[in-house]
């Protein structure tokens, strides 16, 4: 997959493009992407996912504390899994936000050499979100671009949206999140040094310090899987500040259930969060914590043996 995280590119080959923020790359997004891939396959085009960075909500600052489901690097990984040929994370700047719908379309056509354009039926674009699907169709017709609007995907009569999924994550309903994403919710990062308390309790952990703008579920212990060098390992992960030891930094501490991975400091791993086991608790002693971790591990092992897990 080709990746452009800048505006300095021109695509020579004709393309089929889908537009959107694609935060999470959920079922609705996959409908757009699969449509683009089908047109690309049938017409001999390159398939393009055209998104933006930073997220417009972050840029405009309308929602203080807004966090995204995918970092730049995580979106690259999730996009690659879809099989799309090209990912664009176009810089969302003040100049870009001020473009009229026609100016936006000019840039899109110039950069991507677009022949087919696929968007959601409710898509808006340009300054003050002045353009919509009908605007796109009119502008596309002038440039020989076929514009296709795709109806929203629904589950239980409710539209699948990034907003809906964020709400589910904030409540820790990770099984439903996985259903709407068609994959587990995940965090990718570099293993960092911890306090090594887990190893002293026979529960060695791989520790991540998530970015502040990454949306995480509530603090607690979760059944998870951990991906390292394309291999998947059942695990359990604690998200939180480790109150038993008066921690002050939110971290993700992941224990691999069936093996000791050794020290992987500086290595990149992916932690997929499947199911909440319990809230984070402040224990009165290390022995009490150790006993509860043994219970957590039994539950996590049972889930691992008896559940069919989605692939990333």
QUIJO-V704071 format. One record per backbone hydrogen bond with DSSP energy under -1.0 kcal/mol. NH is the residue of the N-H (numbers start at 1). CO is the residue of the C=O. If there is no record, write none. Layout:
BEGIN
NH_CO / NH_CO
END
This chain:
BEGIN
2_85 / 4_87 / 9_7 / 11_111 / 15_113 / 16_46 / 17_116 / 18_48 / 19_118 / 20_50 / 27_180 / 30_26 / 31_27 / 32_28 / 33_29 / 34_30 / 35_31 / 36_32 / 37_33 / 38_34 / 39_35 / 40_36 / 41_37 / 42_38 / 43_39 / 44_40 / 45_40 / 46_14 / 48_16 / 49_86 / 50_18 / 51_88 / 53_90 / 59_55 / 60_56 / 61_57 / 66_63 / 68_213 / 75_71 / 76_72 / 77_73 / 78_74 / 79_75 / 80_76 / 81_77 / 83_80 / 86_47 / 87_2 / 88_49 / 89_4 / 90_51 / 92_53 / 97_93 / 98_94 / 99_96 / 104_100 / 105_101 / 106_102 / 107_103 / 108_104 / 109_105 / 110_106 / 111_107 / 112_108 / 113_109 / 115_15 / 116_15 / 117_146 / 118_17 / 119_148 / 121_150 / 123_120 / 125_131 / 127_99 / 129_126 / 130_127 / 131_125 / 136_132 / 137_133 / 138_134 / 139_135 / 140_136 / 141_137 / 142_138 / 145_140 / 146_115 / 148_117 / 150_119 / 155_158 / 158_155 / 160_153 / 165_161 / 166_162 / 167_163 / 168_164 / 169_165 / 170_166 / 172_169 / 173_168 / 174_172 / 177_173 / 178_174 / 179_175 / 180_176 / 181_177 / 182_178 / 183_178 / 187_271 / 189_269 / 191_267 / 192_207 / 200_196 / 202_199 / 203_198 / 206_254 / 208_252 / 214_211 / 215_68 / 220_239 / 221_278 / 222_237 / 223_275 / 224_235 / 225_272 / 226_233 / 227_270 / 228_231 / 231_228 / 233_226 / 235_224 / 236_255 / 237_222 / 238_253 / 239_220 / 240_251 / 245_242 / 246_243 / 247_242 / 251_240 / 252_208 / 253_238 / 254_206 / 255_236 / 257_234 / 266_191 / 267_264 / 269_189 / 270_227 / 271_187 / 272_225 / 273_185 / 274_223 / 275_223 / 277_221 / 278_221 / 289_285 / 290_286 / 291_287 / 292_288 / 293_289 / 294_290 / 295_291 / 296_292 / 297_293 / 298_294 / 299_295 / 300_296 / 301_297 / 302_298 / 303_299 / 304_300 / 305_301 / 306_302 / 307_303
END
